Amino acid sequence: MIYIIITSVIIAHICNKQLYKICDEINKNKINTIIIYLASISSMMLIYYKYGLNVESIKYLSLIPFIIIISIIDYHTIYIYNMTVLSGIIVQGVIFLITINRETDALSHILGLVIGFMIPYILSVVTKGLGKGDIGLYGLCCFALGHNYVTYLIYLSYVMGFIYCMYILLLKRYKIRKIPFAPFISLATITIMLTNYDILKIYFDIISN
């Protein structure tokens, strides 16, 4: 456990440095630093605690820095840089190729990447509610999670986004023009990593009772 703590601290430090290099529109402040360190260390420790050190956990751990940086940039600028998504896909692809012999269901991740692009793209065309960056982020996250979680990820991220919109409308009481959606995709991804389908099962258990 001590190694994963040290690793997560180092990764959080690198993320904090890279954030401002990638997007110079964001001013350096302690809040961003705190969020990066807390999100990186806590999520990586929980993933390691749940999965140990195996192929699946390596994919998840390597995804965390990218979705945190993407989410913070999107929150401040409502924009997702293509290079951040592409870099994440490349890293996931390298890990996939290195571990393909140990991968129990390699096809699932390839399908996850393809379907993870296709469904959000269709939603973007139909609803005009997703940006190109959001589509890319879905593809990246689905590549790591596998095709079995594609629809669940999309559903969960929309639910989280809806809850936030209700909070804005009811408590803040001002009109919603455009919201950053990457944080909800990332939060839904981390939730799935840590719980799989547990939340969905609890929901249906409540409905059935």
Phi, psi and omega in degrees: 000325181298326180292320180290328177295313179297317179298316181294324177294317178297315180296319178297321179296317179295317179300318181297323179286316184290331183307313185280341174282323179289317183231102180279000177284340182271127177279142179294129176208161186291331182297313178300318180298315180297316180298315181299313182292314181295313182295317182293307185294313183294314182293320181291323177293318180293321178296316179296320179296323182282318188252343188074208179247100178216186183301315183296314182294325178297318177299314182293315181298323180285341179279328186308308182303322182292314183289333177291311180298315180300318183294317181293316178298315180295323180298320183275329187241349187054044180211141178242122180285132180301325184292331179289319178292313181298320178298319178297318179295320179297315179299314178297323179294320178296315178298319179300314181292322180292323186258010187299328179290335179262353182285127181283331181217072183298322182299327181301321182285325176294315177297323178300318178296313182293307182292328179295338173272318189294308184298310177300326178296316177298317178298322180295318180292319184284313187262342185060024185258356180238141176270171179298324179296322178296320178299315179297320180294320175302315180300316179299311182294321180290331175299317180286322185279325185102162188292338181295340184253005185300302183294325179294319179298314180297315179299311184294321179294323178291322177298314179296320177295322179295318179299318179296318179297320178296321177298315180296315183290319186275321185261317180281329176059050170218159186291145177265120177265301179208133181244148175288124186262343181303319179302326181284324175296317181293316180297318178296322179296313179296322178299317179293320177304319187271337186237348186056240181258013186301317181297318179296320178296317178298319180299312181291330176295320179294316180297318183290332179274000000 
